[in-house]
Amino acid sequence: MSTAGRKNDHLRIAAEEPVELLPASGSVFSEIELVHHALPEIDLEEVDTRTTFLGKELKIPLMIGCMTGGTHEAETINRRLAEAAEAAGVAMGLGSQRIMVEQPETASTFQVRREAPNILIIANFGAVQLNRGVEAPQIAEVTRSVGADALVFHLNAAQEAVQPEGDTTFGSLVEAIGDAIETMDFPCGLKEVGAGFSIRDVKRISTLPISFLESAGKGGTSWTAIEAKRCEREDDQRLGELFADWGIPSPISLQSCLRYGGGIPVIASGGIRSGLDAAKCVAMGAEIAAMALPMLKAARVSTEAVLAEIKHFERAFKTAMFLTGSKNISDLKKAPVHIPKHLEPESFEGLRQTQEGSTS
């Protein structure tokens, strides 16, 4: 199937079929709790949600997550997302731009600077393509051509492994990523696409010259489940379904990035569904949070629907700040957070090792 056809499949399935891994509580962050302040000692209207990320001021610490591009429907969705992001003062990530190298005529579907002249825009490219003949200067040109402020390389080994036409040449990729980033004159980062980062992953990544990490753990949209629903062959479908819940839970991936990333700024993502989820992530140490699927569903309706989603996010985020006595983002980062032991990355990985040891 063509890249454009695959992207159309991804849009339809993500928006219309059950491919989320949210728990019964509705939030993968539900077990993490901010400590309530009965006496916040501030007025709600005093709460200031502004922050700065990669040199750009955001009215709230939110990025519309990387989603789509390359098709007619994707162009409409990206335009609506950009219009809403500009009006709300939040960041925006673009969908995978590999198709721009393969089919330069699709470039217009990623061109959103006209709708969003002032916001932070992050371009997006699959890291594995560095092992498939795509060169760093091509990626840099793609990034500049859409007026992006930064670039994120995405890592999606699980998705590629279950995709019939997937690219699985991930050998020596750390070195290839480092070499590519060294040639770039804009900030570059790395993100997962819903399977998260282990402690080992983050320790290796921390040696790269990156400007940010996006944690993107398990708990939101499952791209392996999406691929399963695309498959025509029964064996391919069974494989995708088997790995539908593969990955490291979002709270654990986030903490791995924060604790073992050597101070690299972190975007929290993977099942962010509200401003409360995001407030918990920022209190844990994330700079901003990224949310994709709710924005995609809203963008299929209208720009106004996306703005309404962002407004609800903002209200919940601001309420969480108020109830923790946090007047600004700096205060929120100091707010106490209760994290159950089983959501600590060391406990999660240690438990796994114990289980393996007991069966060996």
C-alpha positions as CSV (number, residue, x, y, z in Angstrom):
1,M,0.0,0.0,0.0
2,S,1.2,3.6,-0.7
3,T,2.3,5.8,2.2
4,A,-0.7,8.1,1.5
5,G,-3.1,5.1,1.7
6,R,-1.5,4.0,5.0
7,K,-1.9,7.5,6.5
8,N,-5.6,7.6,5.5
9,D,-6.0,4.2,7.2
10,H,-4.3,5.5,10.3
11,L,-6.5,8.5,10.5
12,R,-9.7,6.6,10.1
13,I,-8.9,3.8,12.5
14,A,-7.5,6.1,15.2
15,A,-10.6,8.4,15.1
16,E,-13.3,5.8,14.7
17,E,-12.3,2.5,16.2
18,P,-11.4,1.4,19.8
19,V,-7.6,1.6,19.8
20,E,-6.9,3.3,23.2
21,L,-5.4,1.5,26.2
22,L,-7.0,3.7,28.8
23,P,-7.8,1.9,32.1
24,A,-11.4,1.8,33.5
25,S,-10.6,5.0,35.5
26,G,-10.2,6.8,32.1
27,S,-6.7,8.0,32.9
28,V,-3.4,6.1,32.9
29,F,-2.3,8.7,35.4
30,S,-5.2,8.1,37.8
31,E,-3.1,6.4,40.4
32,I,-0.8,9.4,40.7
33,E,-2.1,12.0,43.0
34,L,-1.4,15.7,43.6
35,V,-1.7,16.7,47.3
36,H,-4.7,18.9,47.9
37,H,-4.4,22.2,49.7
38,A,-7.5,23.2,51.6
39,L,-5.8,26.6,52.0
40,P,-4.1,27.3,48.7
41,E,-3.4,30.9,49.8
42,I,-3.9,32.2,46.3
43,D,-6.9,33.4,44.2
44,L,-7.9,31.3,41.2
45,E,-7.5,34.3,38.9
46,E,-3.9,34.7,40.1
47,V,-2.8,31.4,38.6
48,D,-0.4,31.9,35.7
49,T,-0.1,28.9,33.4
50,R,2.5,30.4,31.0
51,T,5.7,28.7,30.3
52,T,8.6,28.7,27.8
53,F,9.8,25.7,25.8
54,L,12.5,25.7,23.2
55,G,12.6,29.4,23.4
56,K,8.9,30.0,22.7
57,E,6.3,31.2,25.2
58,L,3.2,29.0,25.6
59,K,0.1,30.2,27.3
60,I,-0.3,26.7,28.8
61,P,2.2,23.9,28.8
62,L,0.5,21.9,26.0
63,M,1.5,20.7,22.6
64,I,-0.9,19.2,20.1
65,G,0.8,15.9,19.5
66,C,2.3,14.7,16.3
67,M,-0.4,13.1,14.1
68,T,-0.8,13.4,10.4
69,G,0.0,14.9,7.0
70,G,0.4,13.8,3.4
71,T,-3.3,13.5,2.3
72,H,-6.2,15.8,1.6
73,E,-8.0,15.0,4.8
74,A,-4.7,15.4,6.7
75,E,-4.3,18.9,5.2
76,T,-7.7,20.0,6.5
77,I,-6.9,18.5,10.0
78,N,-3.5,20.1,10.2
79,R,-5.0,23.5,9.2
80,R,-7.6,23.3,11.9
81,L,-5.1,22.2,14.5
82,A,-2.8,25.0,13.6
83,E,-5.5,27.6,13.7
84,A,-6.6,26.5,17.2
85,A,-3.0,26.3,18.4
86,E,-2.3,29.8,17.3
87,A,-5.5,31.1,18.9
88,A,-4.8,29.3,22.2
89,G,-1.0,29.9,22.3
90,V,0.1,26.3,22.4
91,A,2.7,24.2,20.5
92,M,2.0,21.8,17.7
93,G,3.8,18.8,16.4
94,L,3.5,17.7,12.8
95,G,2.9,14.1,11.6
96,S,5.6,12.0,10.1
97,Q,7.1,13.8,7.1
98,R,8.8,10.9,5.4
99,I,6.2,11.2,2.6
100,M,7.5,14.7,1.8
101,V,10.8,13.1,0.7
102,E,9.0,10.4,-1.3
103,Q,6.3,12.6,-2.7
104,P,7.3,16.3,-2.6
105,E,3.9,17.3,-3.9
106,T,2.5,16.5,-0.4
107,A,4.4,19.3,1.2
108,S,1.4,21.6,1.3
109,T,-0.4,19.3,3.7
110,F,2.3,20.1,6.4
111,Q,2.5,23.8,5.6
112,V,0.7,25.5,8.6
113,R,2.8,28.6,9.2
114,R,0.2,30.7,7.4
115,E,-2.4,29.6,10.0
116,A,0.1,29.7,12.9
117,P,2.8,32.3,12.4
118,N,3.8,32.6,16.1
119,I,3.6,29.2,17.7
120,L,6.2,26.6,18.4
121,I,6.1,24.0,15.6
122,I,8.0,20.7,15.8
123,A,8.7,18.8,12.6
124,N,8.7,15.0,12.7
125,F,10.7,12.2,11.0
126,G,11.1,8.5,11.6
127,A,14.5,7.8,12.9
128,V,14.7,4.4,11.2
129,Q,14.7,6.1,7.8
130,L,18.3,7.1,8.6
131,N,19.0,3.4,8.0
132,R,16.9,3.3,4.8
133,G,18.9,5.8,2.7
134,V,17.3,9.1,3.8
135,E,20.2,11.5,4.6
136,A,20.4,14.2,7.2
137,P,20.4,17.1,4.7
138,Q,17.1,15.9,3.3
139,I,15.5,15.8,6.7
140,A,16.9,19.3,7.5
141,E,15.4,20.6,4.3
142,V,12.1,19.1,5.1
143,T,12.2,20.7,8.6
144,R,13.1,24.2,7.2
145,S,10.6,24.0,4.4
146,V,7.6,23.9,6.8
147,G,9.0,26.7,9.0
148,A,9.4,24.4,12.0
149,D,11.4,25.5,15.0
150,A,12.7,22.1,15.9
151,L,12.7,18.5,14.8
152,V,11.7,15.3,16.6
153,F,12.9,11.8,15.4
154,H,10.3,9.2,16.3
155,L,11.1,5.7,17.4
156,N,8.4,3.1,16.6
157,A,10.0,-0.3,16.6
158,A,6.8,-2.1,17.8
159,Q,4.6,-0.5,15.2
160,E,7.1,-1.2,12.4
161,A,7.5,-4.8,13.5
162,V,3.8,-5.6,13.2
163,Q,3.2,-3.5,10.1
164,P,3.3,-5.7,6.9
165,E,5.2,-3.0,5.1
166,G,7.2,-1.9,8.2
167,D,10.8,-0.8,8.3
168,T,12.6,-2.8,10.9
169,T,16.3,-1.9,10.2
170,F,17.0,-0.5,13.7
171,G,20.6,-1.7,13.9
172,S,23.2,0.9,15.0
173,L,20.5,3.5,15.0
174,V,21.8,5.4,18.1
175,E,25.0,6.2,16.2
176,A,23.0,7.2,13.1
177,I,20.8,9.5,15.1
178,G,23.7,11.2,16.8
179,D,25.6,11.7,13.5
180,A,22.4,13.3,11.9
181,I,21.7,15.6,14.8
182,E,25.3,16.9,14.8
183,T,24.6,18.3,11.3
184,M,21.4,20.2,12.3
185,D,21.3,23.9,13.2
186,F,18.0,23.7,15.1
187,P,16.9,21.8,18.3
188,C,16.4,18.1,17.8
189,G,14.6,15.6,20.1
190,L,13.5,11.9,20.3
191,K,10.1,10.5,20.9
192,E,8.4,7.1,21.2
193,V,5.0,6.5,19.7
194,G,3.2,4.8,22.6
195,A,5.6,2.1,23.8
196,G,7.7,4.2,26.1
197,F,11.3,4.3,27.2
198,S,13.1,2.0,29.6
199,I,15.8,3.1,32.0
200,R,18.4,1.5,29.6
201,D,16.9,3.3,26.7
202,V,17.1,6.7,28.4
203,K,20.7,6.1,29.6
204,R,21.7,5.5,26.0
205,I,19.8,8.4,24.6
206,S,21.3,10.8,27.2
207,T,24.6,10.5,25.3
208,L,23.1,12.0,22.2
209,P,23.2,15.8,21.5
210,I,19.4,16.1,21.8
211,S,17.4,19.1,23.2
212,F,14.3,17.2,24.4
213,L,12.7,13.9,24.9
214,E,9.0,12.9,24.5
215,S,8.2,10.0,26.8
216,A,5.2,8.7,24.9
217,G,4.5,5.6,27.0
218,K,1.8,2.9,26.9
219,G,-1.6,4.2,28.0
220,G,-3.2,6.1,25.1
221,T,-3.4,5.2,21.4
222,S,-2.0,1.8,20.5
223,W,-0.3,2.0,17.1
224,T,0.2,-1.8,17.2
225,A,-3.6,-2.1,17.6
226,I,-4.1,0.3,14.7
227,E,-1.8,-1.8,12.5
228,A,-3.7,-4.9,13.4
229,K,-6.9,-3.4,12.2
230,R,-5.2,-2.4,8.9
231,C,-4.0,-5.9,8.1
232,E,-5.6,-8.1,5.4
233,R,-3.7,-11.3,6.3
234,E,-4.9,-13.2,9.4
235,D,-1.4,-13.9,10.6
236,D,-0.5,-10.2,10.5
237,Q,-3.7,-9.3,12.3
238,R,-3.0,-11.8,15.0
239,L,0.5,-10.4,15.6
240,G,-0.8,-6.9,15.9
241,E,-3.5,-7.9,18.3
242,L,-1.0,-9.9,20.4
243,F,1.2,-6.8,20.8
244,A,-1.6,-4.3,21.1
245,D,-0.8,-3.6,24.8
246,W,3.0,-3.8,24.4
247,G,5.1,-1.2,26.1
248,I,6.1,0.6,29.2
249,P,3.3,2.5,31.0
250,S,3.3,6.2,30.5
251,P,4.0,7.2,34.2
252,I,7.0,4.9,34.2
253,S,8.4,6.0,30.9
254,L,8.0,9.6,32.0
255,Q,9.9,9.0,35.2
256,S,12.7,7.1,33.4
257,C,13.2,10.0,31.1
258,L,13.2,12.5,34.0
259,R,15.5,10.5,36.3
260,Y,18.0,9.0,33.8
261,G,18.0,11.6,31.0
262,G,20.8,13.8,32.4
263,G,18.5,16.8,32.7
264,I,17.2,16.7,29.1
265,P,13.9,18.6,29.0
266,V,10.9,16.1,28.8
267,I,7.6,16.3,27.0
268,A,5.1,14.0,28.7
269,S,2.8,12.0,26.4
270,G,1.0,8.7,26.0
271,G,-2.6,8.8,27.3
272,I,-2.7,12.5,28.3
273,R,-6.5,13.1,28.3
274,S,-7.0,16.2,30.5
275,G,-5.4,19.2,32.0
276,L,-5.3,17.3,35.3
277,D,-3.2,14.5,33.7
278,A,-0.8,17.2,32.4
279,A,-0.6,19.0,35.8
280,K,0.5,15.7,37.4
281,C,3.2,15.3,34.7
282,V,4.5,18.9,35.1
283,A,4.6,18.4,38.9
284,M,6.6,15.2,38.3
285,G,9.1,17.3,36.3
286,A,7.9,17.4,32.7
287,E,8.2,20.7,30.8
288,I,5.0,20.4,28.8
289,A,2.5,17.7,27.9
290,A,1.4,16.5,24.5
291,M,-2.1,15.3,23.6
292,A,-3.1,13.9,20.2
293,L,-6.2,11.7,19.9
294,P,-8.7,14.0,21.5
295,M,-7.4,16.8,19.2
296,L,-7.6,14.6,16.2
297,K,-11.3,13.7,16.9
298,A,-12.1,17.4,17.4
299,A,-10.2,18.5,14.3
300,R,-12.3,16.2,12.2
301,V,-15.2,18.4,13.3
302,S,-13.9,22.0,13.2
303,T,-11.3,24.5,14.5
304,E,-13.8,25.5,17.1
305,A,-14.1,22.0,18.4
306,V,-10.3,21.9,18.8
307,L,-10.4,25.2,20.7
308,A,-13.1,23.9,23.0
309,E,-10.9,20.8,23.8
310,I,-7.9,23.1,24.6
311,K,-10.1,25.4,26.7
312,H,-11.3,22.4,28.8
313,F,-7.7,21.3,29.1
314,E,-6.7,24.8,30.3
315,R,-9.4,25.0,32.8
316,A,-8.6,21.7,34.4
317,F,-4.9,22.5,34.4
318,K,-5.5,25.8,36.1
319,T,-7.8,24.2,38.6
320,A,-5.2,21.7,39.6
321,M,-2.6,24.5,40.0
322,F,-5.1,26.4,42.2
323,L,-5.9,23.3,44.4
324,T,-2.1,22.7,45.0
325,G,-1.4,26.3,45.8
326,S,0.7,26.8,42.7
327,K,0.6,30.4,41.5
328,N,2.9,29.6,38.5
329,I,4.6,26.7,36.7
330,S,7.6,27.0,39.0
331,D,5.4,26.4,42.0
332,L,3.7,23.5,40.4
333,K,7.0,21.8,39.8
334,K,7.6,21.9,43.6
335,A,4.1,20.6,44.4
336,P,4.1,17.2,46.3
337,V,3.1,14.2,44.2
338,H,2.1,10.8,45.5
339,I,3.4,8.0,43.2
340,P,2.6,4.3,44.0
341,K,5.7,2.2,44.3
342,H,4.7,-0.1,41.4
343,L,4.8,3.0,39.1
344,E,8.4,3.7,39.9
345,P,10.6,2.7,37.0
346,E,13.1,0.9,39.3
347,S,10.4,-1.2,40.9
348,F,8.8,-1.9,37.5
349,E,12.0,-3.1,35.9
350,G,13.2,-4.8,39.1
351,L,10.0,-6.8,39.4
352,R,10.4,-7.9,35.8
353,Q,13.9,-9.1,36.4
354,T,12.8,-11.0,39.5
355,Q,10.1,-12.8,37.5
356,E,12.6,-13.7,34.8
357,G,15.1,-15.0,37.4
358,S,12.5,-17.1,39.1
359,T,11.7,-18.9,35.8
360,S,15.2,-19.5,34.7
